[in-house]
Amino acid sequence: MRIWLNGALLDDEAAVSPLDHGLTTGDGVFETLKLENGRPFAVRRHLDRLVRSAVGLGLPTPDVAAIEAGIDAVVAADPGIPFGRLRITYTGGVSPLSSDRGTAGPTVLIASQQIQRPAATSAIVTVPWVRNERSAVAGLKTTSYAENVRALAYAKERGGSEAIFANTIGNLSEGTGSNIFCVYDGELITPTLDSGALAGVTRGLVLEWFGGVERDVPMEMLAEAEEIFLTSTTRDVQAIHRSDARTLTVPGTVTSQVAKVFTDYSATNPNP
């Protein structure tokens, strides 16, 4: 593994300071890009969101040109990845052992990793915790992921690959690292961003390339969905064959159509 850290390409012994605010407080943002045959997908959209998240968290605006150079360096150093993820982590940098930020400037880390392709279908489990749509970090892709780690472990203990959150007012929100779409009477619906859901890159592309309606969905309506699928950077469009104890027939008609459109468009638009 080759890692780009603060402007230098290093091996997997690269290390950040034990006083880095991303480590001590989770003060950071990140993006995960899909690698297909060594080629990162939707770079521009991910970098746009990285900037939005950093600014929203009050961090200095990332140097996008420098990060692009880092992406190129990491990809060139390990060009043979058939399928993987490339992660950009941007933190508050070396800081006091408190909530106060230091003055050393941000830490920027870019690394790639080969992974297995996700299964064609999967199962979801709703969790007893909620997304706070009024949180200071709602809609930001921060490194403060302990809530997601706990929820995902809960789902996996119950046979799922993803956990699904309601928000504080009982509407469907999102997964730990995915957006959710449901089909009702043939109509494709996904929760609004006001639900506390992250504006996923794949979510946005599905809405642009295929269509769909953003609407508040009461949590109890998840049990009435004719079809359910998840979207994320590495899942693309993944059909759901089980939601809690309910089994769904997969692939559904709409899900199949969405998956085909996404596959066809992304093959010809690597940087949409």
N, C-alpha and C positions, 0 to 999 in steps of 0.2 A: 504494500500500500504506500502511495506517495501522498503527502499532505502539504498543502499550501498554507503557511502560517505567517500572517503579517508581512507578506511580500516575498517570502522565501519558500522554495520547494524543498521539503525535508522528507525523511523516511518515517516509518511508523513509530520512531522513538521521539517524535516531536512532542513537546509538552507546553502547556500553558501554566502560568503562575498559580500557586495554591491560593493566592489572594485575588484571583480573577472574579469579578462580580457575577459573571455567568455561573460560576461554580458555587460561590458562597450564598447568593441570593436568587439565582435564576434570572438575573437581569440581562436579558439578551433576546434576540430574535433569530429565526432561522428559516431556511427554505430547503426543500428536498426536491431535486429534479430527477426525472427518469432518464436513464441511459439506455438507448437502444443501439446495439452494435457500436458502442463507444461514443455515441452521439447524444448530447443532451437535448431534451425536448422542452420547447416553450421557454427558452432562457429569458427572453424579454419580459414575459408576464411574471415570471418568478422574481426577477430583479425589481420590477415595479412594485410587487407586493412586499419584498424585503425592505424597500425604502419606506413604504407606507407604514409597515410595522415598526421600523426603527424610529421614525418621526413620531408615531403615535405613542411610543414608549418614552419619548424624550431623549433618545440617543442622538448623537451627531448623525447627519445625513451620510449614508454610506457612499464611498467613492466607487461608483458603478464601473467606471473604466478599469480601475485596479482589480475589482472583483472579476470582471470579465477576463482579464489577463490571468488571474488565478485559476479560473475554470479551464481556460485553454491549456494552462500548464499541467494541471492535474489530468485532464483528458489525454494530453499528448504523452504523459508519463506512463499511462496504463491504458493503451488504446484498444485492448482486446476484450473488454467486458461486453459479453453478448446482451446481458440485461442486468441493470443495477440501479443504484441510487447515487446521486452526487449531492452532498449536503454542504450548505453554506451556513456557518454559525457566526453571528456578529454580536459581541457582548459589550458590556460597559467597561471591560478592561480591569486592570489592577486598581483595587479600591480598598478603603478601610473595611474592617470586619464588622460592618453595620449596613444599614440601608443607604447610607450616603455614598455617592459616586466619587471616585478619585479623579485625578487630572491627567492620568497617563495616556488617555485616549483608548479607543475601542480595540478589542481583539477580533481579528478576522481569521477564520479557519475554514478551509475547503478540503473535503476528502471524498473519495469515491469508494464504492464497495459493490462487489458482485452479489446478487441475490437471486433466489429462485423466483420464477414467475408465479404470480398468485393463482389459486385455483379458479376455475371458471365460475363456480358458485360458492356461496358460503352461508354461514348462519350468523344472526345477530341476537344480542341479548340486551334488553333494556336494564338500566342500572338504577339503584335507589337514590342516586345523587343527581343534582341538577346543574345545568349551565346557567351562570348568572349573566343574563343579557345586559345588565346595567353595570357590569364590572368595568374597572378602569382599563382592563386589557381585553375586553370583548372585541372580537373581530381582528385581533392582532395575533400573529403566529409567534408566540414567545417561547423561550426555552423553559418556562415554568410548567413542566409537564407532569408533575407528580400526580395530579388529579387524574390525568389520562392513564398513567401507568397503573394506578389503583383500579380504575374502572375496567381497563383492558384485562387485567388479571382476573377480575370478577367474572367477566364474560367468558374467558377461556376456561375457568373452572366449571362453567356450565355448558361447555361444548361450542361456544361461539368464537368467531375470529374478530369480532368487533363489538364494542359496547355502544349503546345508543342513549343519548341524554334527552330528557325534557328540559325546558327552561323553568324559571321560577314561577311562571304563570300557567304552567301545565301544557305548553305547546311543544311539539316536536322540534328539536334543534339540530343535532348532528352526532357524528361518531367521534371517537378519540382522535382519529386522523382521516376522517372521510366526511363527505356530504351524503345525504340520503334523499332519494327520489321515490315517490309512490305513484301508483296508477289507480285512479278512481273513475269508473265508467269510461275507461279508455283515455282519460285525460292525464297527462303527466304533470305532477305537482312536486315542488320542492319547498322546504321552509324558507321564509324570507330571511334576509340577513339580520333583521331586527330581532330574530329569535335567539341571537347570540352565536349563530353559526359563522364559521370562517368563510370568507369568499374564496372557495377553492378554485384553483386554476382549471381543473377538469370540469368542475361544476359549471364554470362560466362558459367553457367551450361547448358543453352539451347544450346549454341554453342558446348559444349563438348558432351552432351548427344544426341542431335538431329542433329546438323550441321547447316550450314548457311554461308553466305558470308558477310564479313565486307567490306563495300563499301561506298564511298561518294554518297549521294543522294541529288540532287538539290531539293530545297524546293517545287518547282512547281510539282515535281513528286509524292508528297504525294497524290495529287488529282487523280493520275492514279493507285494507289495501288489496287490490287484485294482484298487483305486482310490486316488488320492492327491489331497488338496486342501489348500490353504493358507487360513488365516484371518488377517486383519489389519484395522486400522481402515479403510483405503481399499480393500483387496481384497475385503472382506466374505468370501464363500466363493468361492474361485477354483480351478477344476479344473486338474489337471496332466496335460498330454498327453505330456510326456517327462520321464523321470527318468534323468539321465546319458544313456546310449545306448539306454535302453529306451523304446519308445513304448507309451502306454496309450490305450485307447479312451475318448473323452470325448464328452458327459458321462456318467459312470457313474450307475447307478441310485440309489445311496445319496447320492452327491454332489448329484444333481439334487434329491432330496428335502430334503436339508439346506439347499440354496440357496433353495428355495421357502419353507421354514419361516422361514428367517432374513429373507428379503425381506418376507414377509407380517407377521411379528411386529414387525420394526423400523419398518415403515410406520405401525403403530398404537401403537408404544411408543417415541417419540423420546428418552425419558429413562428407560430401563428400570432 
